[in-house]
Amino acid sequence: MDGIISITVIDRKGEEHKIEAPTDMNFNIMEICKASELPVKGTCGGMALCSTCHCYIESKHELPEMSEDEEDMLDQAFFVEDNSRLGCQLPLADEMDGLVIRLAPDDDEE
């Protein structure tokens, strides 16, 4: 690969956003979503201390194991599903090319 992957992010309105993202700059899913002006807060700055970057993995990609911190935070989050992850805990990698994620509902929403 050339260090650029394509990710599809489905926003809270069901709209798909195709994002080209570099894998050689140590970014994660949350940072790429924020840089693409998608409604991801990332309040804690990527420390797995909040769940404002909660998303659902919609594709069958093999992803890094969930850390204990991520599991603990998702235990306290709203709208958790079996495919829930924190975007801040998913560093971009070449193996993620074609990844599809859906933003979880914001706990401020109805």
C-alpha positions in Angstrom: 0.0 0.0 0.0 1.0 3.6 -0.4 0.1 4.7 3.2 -3.3 6.0 2.2 -6.5 4.0 3.0 -10.1 4.6 2.3 -12.7 4.6 5.2 -16.4 5.0 5.0 -18.1 6.7 7.9 -21.8 6.6 8.2 -23.0 9.7 10.2 -26.0 9.8 12.6 -28.3 10.8 9.7 -27.3 7.7 7.7 -25.2 9.7 5.2 -22.0 8.0 4.0 -18.7 9.9 4.0 -15.7 8.4 2.1 -12.5 9.5 3.7 -8.9 9.1 2.5 -6.6 8.8 5.4 -2.8 8.4 5.9 -1.6 5.4 7.9 1.9 6.8 8.4 1.1 9.8 10.7 -0.1 8.0 13.8 -3.8 9.2 13.5 -6.7 7.2 14.9 -10.3 7.0 13.7 -11.5 9.8 16.1 -8.9 12.2 14.8 -9.7 11.5 11.1 -13.4 12.0 11.8 -12.8 15.3 13.5 -10.5 16.4 10.7 -13.2 15.6 8.3 -15.6 17.7 10.3 -17.9 14.8 11.3 -19.8 15.2 14.6 -17.3 13.3 16.8 -16.4 15.2 20.0 -13.4 13.4 21.3 -13.8 15.3 24.6 -11.0 13.5 26.4 -8.5 13.9 23.5 -8.1 10.2 22.9 -7.4 8.8 26.3 -10.4 6.4 26.5 -11.8 8.5 29.3 -15.1 9.3 27.6 -17.3 7.7 24.9 -17.8 10.7 22.6 -16.0 8.9 19.8 -18.1 5.7 20.2 -18.7 4.0 16.8 -19.9 0.7 15.4 -17.7 -1.4 13.1 -19.9 -2.3 10.2 -17.3 -4.2 8.1 -15.6 -7.5 8.9 -12.1 -6.1 9.4 -9.6 -7.6 11.8 -8.9 -4.9 14.4 -6.6 -4.6 17.4 -7.8 -6.2 20.6 -9.8 -3.9 22.9 -7.8 -2.6 25.8 -9.1 -2.9 29.4 -9.5 0.9 29.4 -11.6 0.8 26.3 -13.8 -2.1 27.7 -14.3 -0.2 30.9 -15.4 3.0 29.1 -17.8 1.1 26.8 -19.3 -0.6 29.9 -20.4 2.9 31.0 -21.4 4.2 27.5 -24.9 4.4 26.1 -26.1 2.5 23.0 -23.4 -0.2 23.2 -23.6 -3.1 20.7 -21.4 -6.1 20.1 -19.5 -4.1 17.3 -18.9 -1.0 19.5 -15.5 0.5 19.7 -14.0 3.8 20.7 -12.5 5.6 17.6 -9.7 7.0 19.6 -8.4 3.5 20.4 -8.2 2.5 16.7 -5.0 3.7 15.2 -5.1 3.8 11.4 -3.3 0.9 9.7 -3.0 -0.3 6.1 -5.1 -3.4 7.1 -8.1 -1.0 7.7 -8.5 -0.1 4.0 -12.2 -0.3 3.2 -13.3 -0.1 6.8 -16.9 1.0 7.3 -18.0 2.5 10.6 -21.2 4.0 11.8 -21.2 6.8 14.4 -23.1 5.8 17.6 -25.9 8.1 18.7 -24.8 10.9 20.9 -26.1 10.6 24.4 -27.3 14.2 24.2 -29.7 13.2 21.4 -33.2 11.9 21.9 
